[in-house]
Amino acid sequence: MLKRLLIPLILLAFLPVRSPAVEDVARSPKIQEEIWALPFPLPALAFVVRPVGDGPFPLVIMNHGIALGVQERTMFPMIEYQAAAQWFASRGYFVISPMRYGASSLDDQDRGIFGSVFAHVGSCDNPNFRGPGLAIATLNEWVIDYMSKKKFIRPGKVVVVGQSGGGWGSIALASRNPSSVQAIITFAAGRGGRVDGKPNNNCAPDKLVAATGEFGQTARVPMLWITGLAETLHPASPETWKLSFQLTVLKVLAGQPAGRASVAEIRHAVEILMNSGKDWTDRMKRLAEQAPGLNIFSARFVLRDADGWEITEEGRQFLGALQTAVAVRRSPLRPVDDPPTSESASTNATKLSDPPRRHRRSGSRRRRGKSRSNRRTA
């Protein structure tokens, strides 16, 4: 589920197996760098950083990001994070970073087999985020299959690391649950960032979140997602997610007979609601806009003890006032003698056993003009 991937971030401590090969490297941390040609269905080049020795070594696959322009792709570096690759290699890992099509280019015109096969998501009007992610996942599966046949690679001990678009492909790989992958680490993972080169300008972020949810439904590989508050390429604001999580907790607790639930029950209910679709996401976003800096615990809206969490009367009043404020703000202008309608301020939220409900919005739907875009995104 998406909740398991995003809220909270899964903490990961993946320690390399202390094989004789790793111990040898610890005594003699010499490493070497190589360029490989990989004989795949689509031939690829790869940057390799490896310990000196015969192994066997656990394998690290590093997925690089994506350059925006054709000219940038012709000058794309073979490895973006050489120091990180060297760090893994000095600790006994065999590191390989395949050079992807579309993210980089070996021909000036950016076409042919070195064109956009593995990169383009299409226009922002109807982006295809899944396809490029799964293409990287396929490339990683080729790497795993090819490298697992090498005597110097320890079978079944693979870590995948990805940055930006490469991190997005790493998440897609998790949805396929390759048995040999023990952990996945991503840095600022995503697609469609910086439309027209502008920071904090993401292409169809709702569709990116939806695609992430689809990957998360089947992913069972432990993952660590690393991002920052200053992230401008794929700004799935950590603050927004934190507020949405807290507001969802309030809604869940308010819907319980005694206003209490165990941590396990709350987590289960929050997972259901925050994965229920765009309707719930939009509702929490509207509430979050009215409650910047919210902390339900320091404000004593929710009390915690060994048995679980409980919403206070202040918490109920706050939630009711917040929902009323949002409803009034969204209500259309009406004649003075026509009493306005609003969303119910009732705090009878979805119970733990109830599935999330979708509400149809009343009134005529506005027609949105169709626009086409060839805007460049990451």
Wavefront OBJ file of the C-alpha trace (Angstrom):
o trace
v 0.000 0.000 0.000
v 1.042 3.597 -0.595
v 0.872 4.280 3.140
v 3.562 1.699 3.773
v 5.780 3.528 1.293
v 5.158 7.148 2.182
v 3.875 7.547 5.735
v 6.027 7.039 7.609
v 9.224 6.391 5.627
v 10.404 2.833 6.174
v 13.604 2.927 8.204
v 16.128 0.562 6.798
v 19.373 -0.745 8.159
v 20.678 -3.157 5.559
v 23.985 -4.581 6.658
v 26.235 -6.460 4.236
v 26.815 -10.107 5.027
v 30.261 -10.521 6.493
v 31.524 -13.041 4.000
v 35.235 -13.878 3.736
v 35.352 -11.666 0.648
v 34.085 -8.649 2.603
v 36.582 -9.279 5.389
v 39.403 -9.451 2.841
v 38.347 -6.087 1.445
v 38.237 -4.605 4.949
v 41.914 -5.545 5.298
v 42.756 -4.338 1.783
v 40.178 -1.761 0.654
v 41.490 -1.455 -2.895
v 38.887 -0.871 -5.573
v 38.951 -0.510 -9.330
v 36.719 1.234 -11.869
v 35.721 -0.235 -15.221
v 33.419 0.361 -18.187
v 31.414 -2.668 -19.305
v 29.371 -3.452 -22.401
v 26.274 -5.444 -21.403
v 24.893 -7.894 -24.021
v 21.203 -7.277 -23.378
v 18.275 -7.310 -25.836
v 19.018 -3.574 -25.963
v 22.824 -3.409 -25.557
v 23.945 -1.062 -22.807
v 27.079 0.376 -21.278
v 27.672 0.326 -17.540
v 29.998 1.962 -15.050
v 31.480 -0.551 -12.605
v 33.236 0.018 -9.283
v 34.392 -3.214 -7.685
v 36.641 -4.471 -4.924
v 39.919 -5.997 -5.993
v 39.641 -9.751 -5.532
v 37.731 -12.808 -6.657
v 34.693 -12.427 -4.397
v 31.995 -13.487 -4.215
v 30.604 -9.998 -3.535
v 27.067 -8.783 -2.868
v 25.754 -6.674 -5.751
v 24.646 -3.030 -5.773
v 22.775 -1.649 -8.803
v 22.810 2.144 -9.019
v 20.169 3.825 -11.209
v 21.093 7.346 -12.296
v 18.736 10.250 -12.967
v 17.523 11.796 -16.213
v 18.858 14.797 -18.135
v 16.156 17.106 -19.462
v 17.488 18.239 -22.837
v 18.965 16.534 -25.898
v 22.234 18.425 -25.543
v 22.446 17.547 -21.866
v 21.930 13.877 -22.637
v 24.825 13.821 -25.092
v 27.091 15.001 -22.276
v 25.514 12.924 -19.506
v 28.166 11.582 -17.095
v 28.746 7.851 -17.017
v 28.186 7.914 -13.271
v 26.490 10.680 -11.298
v 27.551 9.604 -7.844
v 31.032 8.194 -8.188
v 31.820 8.813 -4.520
v 28.745 6.813 -3.442
v 29.738 3.930 -5.714
v 33.239 3.983 -4.265
v 31.777 3.965 -0.744
v 29.846 0.772 -1.446
v 32.791 -0.856 -3.220
v 35.183 -0.066 -0.365
v 32.817 -1.980 1.912
v 32.800 -5.094 -0.198
v 30.016 -4.508 -2.718
v 30.277 -4.949 -6.460
v 28.649 -1.790 -7.892
v 27.217 -1.559 -11.391
v 25.395 1.437 -12.867
v 23.772 0.721 -16.261
v 23.602 3.676 -18.632
v 19.968 4.000 -19.683
v 18.486 4.948 -23.009
v 16.703 8.264 -23.083
v 18.279 9.393 -19.818
v 21.524 9.655 -21.741
v 22.409 9.620 -25.419
v 25.365 8.607 -27.541
v 24.185 10.255 -30.755
v 23.768 13.963 -31.428
v 20.216 13.655 -32.718
v 18.977 11.662 -29.709
v 17.324 8.980 -31.781
v 17.638 5.311 -32.608
v 18.380 2.821 -29.838
v 19.907 5.623 -27.762
v 16.756 7.732 -27.950
v 13.841 8.159 -25.604
v 12.918 4.488 -25.144
v 13.522 4.434 -21.405
v 12.739 8.019 -20.481
v 9.837 9.950 -21.965
v 6.594 10.154 -20.015
v 4.745 11.988 -22.777
v 2.914 15.279 -22.402
v 1.691 16.708 -19.113
v -1.889 16.387 -20.350
v -1.721 12.608 -20.177
v 1.649 11.492 -18.793
v 2.638 7.843 -18.683
v 4.616 7.470 -15.465
v 4.289 3.691 -15.178
v 5.871 2.825 -18.517
v 9.286 4.482 -18.038
v 9.458 3.187 -14.468
v 8.796 -0.384 -15.545
v 11.320 -0.021 -18.368
v 14.015 0.732 -15.796
v 12.764 -2.189 -13.718
v 13.185 -4.449 -16.747
v 16.725 -3.172 -17.278
v 17.509 -3.920 -13.627
v 16.128 -7.440 -14.014
v 18.444 -7.958 -16.987
v 21.382 -6.768 -14.852
v 20.439 -9.088 -11.986
v 20.048 -12.084 -14.280
v 23.334 -11.362 -16.079
v 25.382 -10.673 -12.948
v 23.965 -13.588 -10.945
v 25.728 -15.952 -13.344
v 29.127 -14.488 -12.487
v 31.215 -16.473 -10.008
v 32.392 -13.307 -8.266
v 28.795 -12.236 -7.454
v 27.122 -13.587 -4.349
v 23.651 -14.844 -5.365
v 20.547 -13.492 -3.710
v 22.244 -10.447 -2.147
v 21.280 -7.409 -4.230
v 20.737 -3.815 -3.127
v 19.245 -1.307 -5.598
v 19.954 2.412 -5.249
v 18.284 5.065 -7.406
v 18.230 8.833 -7.722
v 15.421 10.950 -9.218
v 14.108 9.138 -12.315
v 16.372 6.215 -11.458
v 14.781 6.110 -8.028
v 11.373 5.996 -9.702
v 12.490 2.959 -11.692
v 13.761 1.378 -8.478
v 10.288 1.751 -6.925
v 8.807 0.159 -10.039
v 11.234 -2.743 -9.604
v 9.959 -3.211 -6.037
v 6.464 -3.807 -7.422
v 7.818 -6.939 -9.147
v 9.439 -8.258 -5.944
v 12.568 -9.866 -7.420
v 13.596 -12.536 -4.937
v 17.282 -11.592 -4.956
v 16.721 -7.914 -4.069
v 17.124 -7.431 -0.329
v 16.604 -3.666 -0.135
v 15.962 -0.545 -2.229
v 17.173 2.982 -1.406
v 15.952 6.027 -3.331
v 16.976 9.689 -3.313
v 14.358 12.250 -4.412
v 12.589 9.579 -6.484
v 9.970 10.667 -9.007
v 9.189 11.772 -12.536
v 7.733 14.843 -14.207
v 9.635 17.364 -12.092
v 10.572 20.925 -13.007
v 8.282 21.457 -15.955
v 9.922 23.997 -18.295
v 12.915 23.993 -15.946
v 10.988 25.675 -13.112
v 11.461 24.419 -9.527
v 8.460 23.147 -7.539
v 6.579 22.669 -10.805
v 5.566 19.061 -11.198
v 3.768 17.538 -14.164
v 0.441 15.974 -13.081
v 1.452 15.225 -9.463
v -1.865 13.473 -8.738
v -1.154 10.947 -11.486
v 2.368 10.457 -10.153
v 0.950 9.684 -6.697
v -1.621 7.331 -8.246
v 1.113 5.465 -10.141
v 3.132 5.231 -6.927
v 0.117 3.694 -5.220
v -0.185 1.096 -7.969
v 3.457 0.111 -7.524
v 3.000 0.044 -3.760
v 0.078 -2.357 -3.891
v 2.355 -5.234 -4.851
v 5.735 -4.068 -3.490
v 7.078 -6.078 -0.589
v 10.788 -5.272 -0.823
v 12.035 -3.135 2.109
v 12.597 0.439 0.904
v 14.148 3.598 2.294
v 13.023 6.825 0.608
v 15.265 9.826 1.223
v 14.203 13.356 0.340
v 14.462 16.814 1.880
v 12.303 19.765 2.798
v 14.181 21.806 0.174
v 13.315 19.318 -2.589
v 12.219 21.250 -5.719
v 12.329 18.561 -8.421
v 9.599 16.218 -7.140
v 8.012 18.292 -4.361
v 5.636 15.812 -2.745
v 5.811 18.118 0.258
v 6.730 16.239 3.450
v 4.861 18.946 5.375
v 1.681 18.320 3.379
v 1.917 14.573 3.983
v 2.487 15.162 7.702
v -0.574 17.383 7.967
v -2.698 14.952 5.946
v -1.633 12.104 8.193
v -2.528 14.003 11.380
v -5.911 15.102 10.027
v -6.683 11.543 8.939
v -5.854 10.347 12.451
v -8.308 12.897 13.860
v -11.008 11.702 11.476
v -10.397 8.073 12.358
v -10.481 8.647 16.121
v -13.532 10.896 15.895
v -15.399 8.040 14.237
v -14.799 5.574 17.077
v -17.472 5.047 19.775
v -15.160 6.107 22.604
v -12.821 8.166 20.471
v -10.048 5.629 21.105
v -8.173 3.050 19.051
v -4.979 1.052 19.289
v -1.968 2.084 17.243
v -2.391 -0.978 15.021
v -6.045 -0.112 14.367
v -5.191 3.498 13.579
v -2.428 2.493 11.209
v -4.725 0.107 9.372
v -7.479 2.700 9.026
v -5.075 5.432 7.913
v -3.620 3.107 5.269
v -7.097 2.469 3.859
v -8.122 6.111 3.785
v -4.884 7.579 2.434
v -4.834 4.968 -0.322
v -8.516 5.367 -1.194
v -7.933 7.774 -4.052
v -7.908 11.381 -5.151
v -11.132 12.274 -3.352
v -9.673 11.676 0.101
v -6.339 13.258 -0.844
v -8.081 16.419 -2.029
v -10.246 16.590 1.115
v -7.232 16.348 3.404
v -5.344 18.884 1.301
v -8.178 21.397 1.710
v -8.214 20.836 5.463
v -4.415 21.062 5.677
v -4.456 24.463 3.976
v -6.480 25.760 6.931
v -4.192 24.276 9.575
v -0.540 25.122 8.822
v 1.896 23.996 11.490
v -0.627 21.620 13.076
v 0.652 19.242 15.738
v -2.220 17.221 17.151
v -0.115 15.975 20.045
v 1.399 19.212 21.348
v -2.028 20.862 20.935
v -3.461 18.009 23.015
v -6.041 17.185 20.374
v -4.901 13.558 20.707
v -3.637 11.847 23.862
v -1.387 8.804 23.743
v -0.862 6.018 26.251
v 0.245 2.399 26.267
v -3.152 1.176 25.109
v -3.605 3.518 22.164
v -4.599 7.039 21.105
v -7.652 9.054 22.100
v -9.157 12.220 20.640
v -9.972 14.922 23.204
v -12.979 17.217 23.282
v -10.686 20.005 22.085
v -9.686 17.782 19.179
v -13.305 17.177 18.235
v -14.087 20.888 18.389
v -11.031 21.714 16.294
v -11.916 19.133 13.632
v -15.510 20.318 13.478
v -14.500 23.973 13.176
v -11.942 23.112 10.502
v -14.462 21.186 8.389
v -16.992 23.993 8.723
v -14.425 26.601 7.658
v -13.523 24.588 4.564
v -17.177 23.973 3.696
v -18.079 27.661 4.005
v -15.109 28.626 1.898
v -16.212 26.259 -0.868
v -19.922 27.218 -0.739
v -21.203 29.255 -3.738
v -22.586 32.747 -3.224
v -26.326 32.678 -2.471
v -29.108 35.237 -1.876
v -29.346 36.498 1.706
v -32.690 34.781 2.287
v -31.335 31.455 1.043
v -29.514 29.763 3.925
v -26.127 28.426 2.810
v -25.402 24.730 2.800
v -22.146 23.293 4.042
v -20.430 20.067 4.702
v -21.573 18.544 7.927
v -19.364 19.485 10.854
v -20.193 16.165 12.371
v -17.195 14.202 13.492
v -18.752 10.852 12.677
v -15.771 9.861 10.565
v -15.307 6.565 8.799
v -15.230 3.724 11.280
v -12.385 1.252 11.288
v -14.539 -1.447 9.724
v -16.057 0.824 7.053
v -14.542 1.238 3.581
v -13.858 4.835 2.486
v -16.799 6.489 0.786
v -16.673 8.621 -2.320
v -18.994 11.622 -2.468
v -20.373 13.092 -5.629
v -20.120 16.795 -5.873
v -23.415 18.531 -6.526
v -23.946 21.176 -9.132
v -22.987 21.341 -12.742
v -19.507 20.361 -13.738
v -17.328 22.949 -15.296
v -15.938 22.093 -18.624
v -12.254 22.260 -18.718
v -10.571 23.207 -21.914
v -8.199 20.696 -23.283
v -4.657 21.827 -23.750
v -1.750 20.036 -25.197
v 1.728 20.405 -23.948
v 5.140 19.422 -25.152
v 6.694 20.758 -21.991
v 9.948 19.167 -20.965
v 9.956 17.312 -17.655
v 12.341 15.135 -15.726
l 1 2 3 4 5 6 7 8 9 10 11 12 13 14 15 16 17 18 19 20 21 22 23 24 25 26 27 28 29 30 31 32 33 34 35 36 37 38 39 40 41 42 43 44 45 46 47 48 49 50 51 52 53 54 55 56 57 58 59 60 61 62 63 64 65 66 67 68 69 70 71 72 73 74 75 76 77 78 79 80 81 82 83 84 85 86 87 88 89 90 91 92 93 94 95 96 97 98 99 100 101 102 103 104 105 106 107 108 109 110 111 112 113 114 115 116 117 118 119 120 121 122 123 124 125 126 127 128 129 130 131 132 133 134 135 136 137 138 139 140 141 142 143 144 145 146 147 148 149 150 151 152 153 154 155 156 157 158 159 160 161 162 163 164 165 166 167 168 169 170 171 172 173 174 175 176 177 178 179 180 181 182 183 184 185 186 187 188 189 190 191 192 193 194 195 196 197 198 199 200 201 202 203 204 205 206 207 208 209 210 211 212 213 214 215 216 217 218 219 220 221 222 223 224 225 226 227 228 229 230 231 232 233 234 235 236 237 238 239 240 241 242 243 244 245 246 247 248 249 250 251 252 253 254 255 256 257 258 259 260 261 262 263 264 265 266 267 268 269 270 271 272 273 274 275 276 277 278 279 280 281 282 283 284 285 286 287 288 289 290 291 292 293 294 295 296 297 298 299 300 301 302 303 304 305 306 307 308 309 310 311 312 313 314 315 316 317 318 319 320 321 322 323 324 325 326 327 328 329 330 331 332 333 334 335 336 337 338 339 340 341 342 343 344 345 346 347 348 349 350 351 352 353 354 355 356 357 358 359 360 361 362 363 364 365 366 367 368 369 370 371 372 373 374 375 376 377 378
